[in-house]
Amino acid sequence: MTKLAYLECPTGIAGDMCLGALVDAGVPLEYLQEQLQGLGIEREYQLRVESVHRNGQLATKFHVDLLGDEHHHHDHHTHHHGRHLPEIEDLILKANLPTRAEAWSLAVFRQLAVAEGAVHGIAPEKVHFHEVGAVDAIVDIVGTCLGLDWLGIDKIYCSALPTGGGTVKAAHGLMAVPVPAVLKLWEMRACPVYSNGIQKELVTPTGAAIATTLATDFGSPPAMTIQRIGQGAGSINLPLPNILRLWLGVEALHDAPLQESNTSPFLEAIAVLETQIDDLNPQAIGYVLEALLAAGALDVFTQSIGMKKSRPGILLTVICHPDKVTDLEAIAFRETTTLGIRRYTQQRLALQREIQAVTIKYGTVRVKIAWTGTATERQITNVQPEYEDCLQIARQHDLAWREVHRLALQAWHEQNLQ
């Protein structure tokens, strides 16, 4: 079933609040630490979390302590670890991140660069990030994308955002809140905003970039069955509890078949998109597949075919939920040379599945579990460690991928079948 995340932001959104909510919702801190090492900047920061109270409510505060830096994490506008967009993109591309986390991270920084460039009247590649290029903000954005990917989120929604008020000290001097980059990001997405009466910076550029890039829509929560809530604390106390609440659940299907929604297998409607291509540089195919998957495709594959005039070509097939058809067709038209895409709806019988984490001596591995029966009486039918997690550990420790896969399976069986 489609896994949803809803960002409820009564006191705004910042990168550290997102990370705190994700860890509170179950993303292992150790997993984030291991994956972020691929950026090659781990000597410049230290991660830690703590449980704090905000107006009597318990939440998780995520800290990125900069080593050798006197500034606090929440003071985004006074850091001067400046970087340009190409340098940040190079760090991400070389980090060997999971496919979706990489695509999301690149998209968030690109969105922010476009906004900053528009504010300053320069090209996105020329933007010199002061606060957003800082080590802590890179960790915030990439870490948030890693956490959402680890949870297996398919769609992200966000509440309307509070405007805040007052002024904030930035690299260019005092600035009115909301700062120009945040306003531009809101404008780019036609984001709904309102005033809650708090005269503080409530939405940071990093938080605005995450929300406006990754959220499918803004406003009220989607129809969903809630499974877990993660609470990420902000840095200061406010009249309202300074907490970002992350709702996790599955899409509520009003037209579901006549069977229990928590049974497995279950019937669901899916869309199938097809197009044949014979004039596209083959080097583009890999990128197209990754872009479609990052945008919510359930599966993407190609087949070699013979076309008119005896030309060799490929058949590109995309499987997705019906509400993703428009977005995925737009990507296919943009990234390929196709002039038309066929679409049709089918039913598929699918097993329920979930993600669990196991720890082996080399690190943490996500394991996908599929089952039949009901939620209370279920029979495990398939257990598969995530390929990307095994790949990362194999590369880091110079191990055979099969050995890491075997150790993860063994750990899961020891953990669940004792």
N, C-alpha and C positions, 0 to 999 in steps of 0.2 A: 504494500500500500504506500501511497505517497506520504513521505515524512515531511512535516511542516515545522517551521520555527517562526515565532511571532515575537518581535522586539517591542516590548511595552516600555515607553520612555517618558514617564511623567516628569522626570527632572533632567531629560536630555540623554545624550549618548556620547561616549568617548571610547577610545580603543581599549583602555584598561578596564572599563566597565564591561565591555563585551567579553574580554578574556575572563574576568571574574565570574560572570554569569555562566560561561561555558565550562569552566572548572567546577563551579558549583553544581552544574547539571551532569557531571560525570566524566568530562574529558580529563584524562590523566595529565598532571603537570609534567611527569616524566616523558610522556609522549611529545608534548610541545617542546621540551628541552632538546630531545634527541633530533626532532625534525628541524628545528631552528638552527642547529649546529651547521647544517648545510650552507647557511648564508655566509659562513666564514667570519662572523663578527662576535662570536661567543665570548671572546676575551674582554669585550667592552661592556658587558652587562651581567647581571645576575638576577634570576627570577625567583620570586617567593610569593606565597599567598598566606593570608591570615583571615580568620573569622572576625568580623567587626559588627557593631550595632549601629544602625542608622535610624534614629527616632524610635528606638526599641525593637527594631526588626533586625534579624540576623542575616548577614550577607557575606559574600566572599570578596575580599579586597585583593586585587592582583597588583604586584609591584614589579617594575622593571628598574632595578637599581643600577645606575650607570657607574661603572668603576672609574674612579678618578675624576668624577664630575660632581660639582657641589650643588647642582640644581636638583629639585624634586621632580618626580615623574610627572605630576599633573601640571607642572608649569611649562606647557608645550611651547609657549611663544618666546622663551628666552634661551632655548638651546641653539647652538651654532654649529652642530655637526652637519654642515650643509652638503647636500648631494643633488646632482641633476638627475632627471628622469632616466636617461640611458644607463647611468651607473646603478641606479636602484633596480632597473629591469635586468641588468646583467647579473646582479647578486641573486635575484630570484630564479633566473633561468639556469644558473649554475648550481642551485641548491638541491636538485634532484627531489623536488617536492612531489607529493601525489598530484596527479594530473589536474583534478578540479581545484585543488588548493593553489596550484601554480597559476592556472587561468584566472581564478578569482583575484588573486593578489595583484597580478599584472593589470587586470581591469580596474581595480580600485585605485591604484597609483596613476593609471592613465586618466581616469575620470578626474582625479584631483589636479593633475597637471593641466588638463584642459581648462578647468575652472580657474586655477591660479594664473594661467597664461592669459585668459580672457580679462581677468582683473588688472593685470599689469601690461597688457597689450603686447605680449610676446608669444612666440611659438611654444607649445607644451615642452618640447625638448630643451628649450632654453631656460625653463623655470628653475631657479635655484631654491630648492626647498630649505628653509631654515628649520622650522619646527617639525615639518613632516619628513624631512630627510634625516632627522635625528635617529639614533639607534633605537630608542624606545618606541618611536612611532612605527618604524619598520617591523619591530617585533609585534606591536599591537595589530597591525594590518595582516601580516603574514600569519601570525598566531591565531587570529580570529578565523581566517580562511581555513587553516589547518583544523581548528576545532569543529567548525561546521561540517567539514568534509568527514572528519572522524565520526561524527554523529550520524552521518549518512543522510543529511538534510537534502530534500529535493526542491523545496520552495521556501523562500523567506519573505515574511511580511513585516511591516513596521507601523507603529502607531503614528499619528500626527506628532510633530515635534514642537517643543516649546521654544520661543524665540530668545528668552533671556533678556538681558539688558545691561546697561552700564558701559564700562570700558575695560579693556585688557591691554597689558603691556606686550608688544610684539617686536619683532626684529626691526620693523619700520617705525617704531614709536607707539604712542597710544592709539588704539583703534576702538571704534564703537562696536558694541555687541548687538547682533551677530556680526562677526567679522566678514569682510568682503568675499572671501573664498567660500564660506558657508552659505552666504546669500546666493552666490552664483550657482552652487551645487543645488540648492533648493529650486532656483529658477530653471535649471537644466532638466529637472525631473518634475516640475510643477508640483512640488511637495507641499502638502497641507501643513500649516503652522498655526500656532495660537500663543497667547501670552498667559502664563500661569502666575504672573505678578512677581516673579523672582528676578531681581536685577543682578544676575551673575552670568558668566559665560556657561551655558548649559550644554550647548552642542559645539564640540571642537571640530576643526577641519577633518581630522582623522575619523571621528565618529560620523560626521556628515558624509564623507566619502564612502565609508563602509555601507551605510544605510542606503544612500541614493544609488549605489552601484549594484548591490546585491538584492535589494528588496524588489519583489515582483509588484507589490502595490502598497499603498499607505492608507491608514484609516483604522477601522474596527477590526477585531480579530476575525480570521477566516473561520468557516465552519470546520471544526476539528474536534477530535477526541484527545483531550489533554492526558499526557503520560507522565510528564515531569516539568518542574519549574526550577530554573536556575536564577539566582539573584546575585548580580554584580554590583559592588558598592562603588560609589564615587568617592572622591578624596576629601570633600568637605561636608560639614553638616549644613542642612538647609531647612527651611520651614516644612517642606515635604520630605519624606524619607528619600535620601539620595541614592536610589537603587534602580538599576535597569533590570527588568524582569524578562527572562527568556522563557517563553512558553514552548514546550516541545510536545508534539503529538502526531497524529495521523489524520489525513483528510477524511472528513465525514461525508460519505457518499449517500446522497438522498435517494438515488436510483439503484441502490445495491440489490443484488439478487435475493431471492427469498431464502436466506440462510443466515445464521448468526454471523455478525460482523467480525467476531473474534475467532472464527473457525478457519481451518486451513485444509484443503485449498479453497480459494474463492474465485468467483468470476468477476472480471472487470473489462471495461471497454478500453481499447487502445487504438491509436491511429498509426497507420503505416504510410510513410512517404517514400516515393521511389522516383529516381531520375537516372537516365543513362547519359554518360559523358564520354566524348572521344577527342576533345580538343583542350584538355586541361593539363598543365605541367604536372607530372606525377609527384613532384616534390610537394605540391600543395595538399595532397590527399591526407597526409598525417595531420596537418594543421586543421583541416576541415573536420576530421573525425573528433579531434580534441575539443574544438570549439562547440560542436553540436552536443557532445557529452556534458561539457561545462554548463551549457544552457538548459540542461534538463532532459536530454534524450535518455530513454531507458537503454537503448542499444543502437549501435551504428555499425554497419558492415558494408563491404564492397565485394563484388564478384566480377571476374573477368568475362566479357561477352564480346561477340562479333557483331558489328553494326553495319549499316548500309555502306555501300562502296567498299565493302570488305575491310573496314577500319576496325582495329582492335579498340575496345573501350571498356568502361567499368559501369556496373549498375550499383548506384549508391542507394542504400536502404536505411531508413531511420524509423525506429519504433519509439513512440512517445505517448504520453497521456493526451487526450484530445485538446485540453486547454493550452498545450505547448506548441500546437501546430503552427500558428502564425509566427511565433518567435523563431522556430527552427527553419521554417521555409525562408524567412528573411535572411538567416545566416547562409543557407544554401545558395540563394540568389546572389548574395554579396560575395561569397568566397569561391564560387565555382562559375563555370561558363554556361551552366544550364539555362535553357529558355523556358522550361516548363517542368512542373513537379506533379506527379499523380498522388492523390491521397485517397485513402479508404479506411473504413473503421472495421475492426474485427474484435472478437472476444478472445480473451486468454484466460486459462485456468492457472492461477499462480499460487505458489506456496507462501505462507506467511514467513517473514524472515526478520531477524534482528542482528544487531552488532554487539558482540561481547569483547572484552579485552582480556588478554592473558599476558603474563610476564614470564619471559625466558631470561636466561642469564645475560643475554646480549641487549635486552630492551623489551619494549611493549609491542605486541602485535594485535591488531584487530582481527576478529574471527567472525565470519558471517554464518549464522545458524538458520537453517530452514526446517520447518516442522509441519506435521499434519495433526489433525484433531482439534481440540479446543484449547484455549489459553490455559485452562486448569488441568486438562488431561491431554497432553501433547506427546507426540512421538517424533524424536529428532530423525530427520531423513538425510540431511547433508550438513557437513561442517567443513568450511573452507577458510583458511587464513587468507587475509588480504594480500594480493600479489605485491602491491606497492610497499607495504610494510616489510615484507620478507626481503624485497629487493634492496631497500634502504639498509637494513641490518647486514645483509650479505655483502654489500659494497663497503660499508663502514668497517667490517671486521674481517674482510677477505675470506668469506665463507662461501660454500656452495649454496645456491638458492634452495635446492632441495633439502639441504640439512636444516636450514632455518625453518622451512615449511614443516618438516618432520617434527622439529622441537616444539613449534607452536601447536600442532595437532596433539602431540603428547601432553603438553601442558594443559590444553583444554580438557582432554579426557581425564586427566588426573584431578582437575578442578571440579568437573561436573559429574563424573561417573564413578566416584569412589563408593 
